[in-house]
Amino acid sequence: MLETIASHLDFLAALAPTWGLVFVFVFMAIESSFIPFPSEVVMIPAGFLAARGELGLSPAVALTLAVVVGVLGSLAGAYANYFLALSVGKPFLEKYGKYFFIKPEPLGRACEVFNKYGAATTFVCRLVPVIRQLISIPAGISRMPLGSFTFFTGLGAGIWTAILAGVGYAIGTSAGDITYLELCTRGKAMAAANLPLVIGAAVLLVILYWGASKLVMKRA
């Protein structure tokens, strides 16, 4: 899929000065919903174009806005999953989810992880491929408070979009002529190489959060 989408990025890049941030929002919303779509072909080129001054703004401002808009798009897609699951429930999704890209096995795995580790998984799992999009569904099924869902999802999505945009920005400032397929392939490899460290740091944050919460409750 990455190769197919990357082959069409030249056309979209030509529209980037006017529509670049709109594209980021729309495609990140799609990526964060149940529709399979790789975020690497959105945020890495966004960071790359920001570095090259092709988003119609100064590089630093363009990079910042790309990350913010990417997070908002991710939240929009996550809300779609959350409210869908809240409305129809798990039995419906298990039976009919395959007709709109929600396969029973990944859904079951996402529900298992959420039920075992709780609400903070919506933060950590935003950094994990495949389960990233689906973790919003068990949150909706379990009627996780919307405020907590928004906080954890936004935090995880913020880290992930910042990593991808930062990788694209770094390539944009150092590389010469490069195709978008090469850009996405190289950027994806760079992000994957550092992903275990990022996930480890995220898990550590969750452990510290749990510890602090228990301490506060104990004192209360």
C-alpha positions as CSV (number, residue, x, y, z in Angstrom):
1,M,0.0,0.0,0.0
2,L,2.8,2.4,0.9
3,E,4.3,2.1,-2.7
4,T,0.9,2.7,-4.3
5,I,0.1,5.8,-2.3
6,A,3.6,7.2,-2.4
7,S,3.4,7.1,-6.2
8,H,0.6,9.7,-6.1
9,L,2.3,12.1,-3.7
10,D,3.8,14.2,-6.5
11,F,0.3,15.4,-7.4
12,L,-0.6,16.2,-3.8
13,A,2.7,17.9,-3.1
14,A,2.0,20.4,-5.9
15,L,-1.1,21.5,-4.0
16,A,0.7,21.6,-0.6
17,P,1.1,25.4,-0.3
18,T,-2.7,25.8,-0.3
19,W,-4.1,22.5,0.8
20,G,-1.2,20.8,2.6
21,L,-2.5,21.1,6.1
22,V,-6.0,20.1,5.0
23,F,-4.6,17.0,3.4
24,V,-2.8,16.2,6.7
25,F,-6.0,16.5,8.7
26,V,-8.1,14.4,6.3
27,F,-5.6,11.6,5.8
28,M,-4.7,11.3,9.4
29,A,-8.4,11.1,10.3
30,I,-8.7,8.2,7.8
31,E,-5.5,6.6,9.1
32,S,-6.8,6.8,12.7
33,S,-10.2,5.3,11.8
34,F,-10.9,1.7,10.9
35,I,-9.9,2.3,7.2
36,P,-6.4,0.9,6.6
37,F,-4.1,3.8,5.6
38,P,-0.4,4.2,6.5
39,S,0.4,7.4,8.6
40,E,4.0,7.2,7.2
41,V,2.8,8.5,3.8
42,V,1.2,11.5,5.5
43,M,3.4,12.8,8.3
44,I,6.8,12.0,6.8
45,P,6.0,14.0,3.6
46,A,4.4,16.7,5.7
47,G,7.7,17.2,7.7
48,F,9.7,17.0,4.5
49,L,7.6,19.7,2.8
50,A,7.8,21.8,5.9
51,A,11.6,21.7,5.8
52,R,11.6,22.6,2.2
53,G,9.3,25.6,2.8
54,E,6.6,24.1,0.5
55,L,3.7,24.4,3.0
56,G,3.4,28.1,2.4
57,L,4.9,28.9,5.9
58,S,8.3,29.2,7.5
59,P,9.8,25.7,8.2
60,A,9.5,25.8,12.0
61,V,5.9,27.1,11.9
62,A,4.9,24.7,9.2
63,L,6.3,21.7,11.1
64,T,4.5,22.7,14.3
65,L,1.2,23.2,12.5
66,A,1.6,19.9,10.7
67,V,2.0,18.1,14.0
68,V,-0.9,19.9,15.6
69,V,-3.2,19.3,12.6
70,G,-2.0,15.7,12.4
71,V,-3.0,15.1,16.1
72,L,-6.4,16.7,15.5
73,G,-6.9,14.5,12.5
74,S,-5.9,11.4,14.5
75,L,-8.4,12.4,17.2
76,A,-11.2,12.8,14.6
77,G,-10.6,9.3,13.3
78,A,-10.3,7.9,16.8
79,Y,-13.6,9.5,17.8
80,A,-15.2,7.8,14.8
81,N,-14.1,4.4,16.1
82,Y,-15.0,5.3,19.7
83,F,-18.5,6.4,18.9
84,L,-19.1,3.6,16.4
85,A,-18.2,1.0,19.1
86,L,-20.2,2.9,21.7
87,S,-23.3,2.8,19.5
88,V,-23.3,-0.7,18.0
89,G,-21.4,-2.8,20.6
90,K,-18.9,-5.6,20.4
91,P,-21.2,-8.4,19.1
92,F,-22.2,-6.3,16.1
93,L,-18.5,-5.5,15.3
94,E,-17.5,-9.1,15.7
95,K,-20.2,-10.2,13.3
96,Y,-20.2,-7.4,10.7
97,G,-16.9,-5.6,11.3
98,K,-15.2,-7.5,8.5
99,Y,-17.4,-5.6,6.0
100,F,-15.7,-2.3,7.0
101,F,-12.1,-3.4,7.5
102,I,-12.4,-4.5,11.2
103,K,-11.2,-8.1,11.3
104,P,-12.2,-10.3,14.2
105,E,-8.7,-11.4,15.2
106,P,-7.1,-7.9,15.5
107,L,-10.3,-6.6,17.2
108,G,-10.1,-9.4,19.7
109,R,-6.4,-8.7,20.4
110,A,-7.2,-5.0,20.9
111,C,-10.0,-5.8,23.3
112,E,-7.8,-8.3,25.2
113,V,-5.1,-5.7,25.7
114,F,-7.5,-3.0,26.7
115,N,-9.3,-5.2,29.2
116,K,-6.0,-6.4,30.7
117,Y,-4.1,-3.1,31.0
118,G,-6.9,-0.5,31.2
119,A,-7.4,3.0,29.8
120,A,-3.7,3.9,29.5
121,T,-3.4,1.4,26.7
122,T,-5.0,4.0,24.4
123,F,-1.8,6.0,24.9
124,V,0.8,3.2,24.5
125,C,-1.0,1.4,21.7
126,R,-1.1,4.6,19.6
127,L,2.6,3.8,19.0
128,V,2.1,0.1,18.0
129,P,1.4,-0.8,14.3
130,V,-1.9,-2.5,13.4
131,I,-3.4,-2.2,16.9
132,R,-3.0,1.6,16.8
133,Q,-6.3,2.3,15.0
134,L,-8.3,-0.5,16.7
135,I,-7.5,0.4,20.3
136,S,-10.2,3.1,20.1
137,I,-12.9,0.5,19.6
138,P,-12.6,-1.4,23.0
139,A,-12.4,2.1,24.6
140,G,-15.8,2.8,23.1
141,I,-17.2,-0.6,23.9
142,S,-16.1,-0.2,27.6
143,R,-17.5,3.4,27.7
144,M,-14.2,4.9,28.7
145,P,-14.8,8.5,29.8
146,L,-14.4,10.7,26.8
147,G,-12.1,13.1,28.6
148,S,-9.6,10.4,29.5
149,F,-9.9,8.9,26.0
150,T,-9.1,12.2,24.4
151,F,-6.2,12.9,26.7
152,F,-4.5,9.5,26.3
153,T,-5.3,9.2,22.6
154,G,-4.1,12.8,21.9
155,L,-0.9,12.2,23.9
156,G,0.0,9.0,22.0
157,A,-1.0,10.4,18.6
158,G,1.1,13.6,19.4
159,I,4.2,11.5,20.0
160,W,3.7,9.4,16.9
161,T,3.0,12.3,14.5
162,A,5.9,14.3,15.9
163,I,8.3,11.4,15.3
164,L,7.2,10.9,11.7
165,A,7.1,14.6,11.0
166,G,10.5,15.1,12.6
167,V,11.9,12.3,10.5
168,G,10.6,13.9,7.4
169,Y,11.9,17.2,8.4
170,A,15.4,15.8,9.1
171,I,15.5,14.2,5.6
172,G,14.2,17.4,4.1
173,T,17.0,19.4,5.5
174,S,19.8,16.9,4.6
175,A,18.8,15.1,1.5
176,G,19.0,16.3,-2.1
177,D,16.6,15.2,-4.8
178,I,14.6,12.2,-3.6
179,T,11.4,10.5,-4.7
180,Y,8.5,10.3,-2.4
181,L,8.7,6.5,-2.4
182,E,12.3,6.8,-1.3
183,L,11.4,9.4,1.3
184,C,8.6,7.3,2.8
185,T,10.7,4.1,2.8
186,R,13.7,5.7,4.4
187,G,11.6,7.6,6.9
188,K,9.6,4.5,7.9
189,A,12.8,2.6,8.5
190,M,14.2,5.4,10.6
191,A,11.0,5.6,12.7
192,A,10.9,1.8,13.1
193,A,14.5,1.7,14.3
194,N,13.7,4.0,17.2
195,L,10.2,2.7,17.9
196,P,11.2,0.2,20.7
197,L,12.8,3.0,22.6
198,V,9.8,5.2,22.2
199,I,7.4,2.4,23.3
200,G,9.6,1.7,26.3
201,A,9.5,5.3,27.3
202,A,5.7,5.3,26.9
203,V,5.4,2.3,29.1
204,L,7.6,3.9,31.7
205,L,5.3,7.0,31.7
206,V,2.3,4.8,32.2
207,I,3.9,3.0,35.1
208,L,4.8,6.3,36.7
209,Y,1.3,7.5,36.1
210,W,-0.2,4.5,37.8
211,G,2.2,4.8,40.7
212,A,1.4,8.5,41.2
213,S,-2.3,7.8,41.0
214,K,-2.1,5.0,43.6
215,L,-0.1,7.3,45.9
216,V,-2.6,10.1,45.6
217,M,-5.5,7.8,46.3
218,K,-3.7,6.3,49.2
219,R,-3.1,9.7,50.8
220,A,-6.7,10.8,50.1
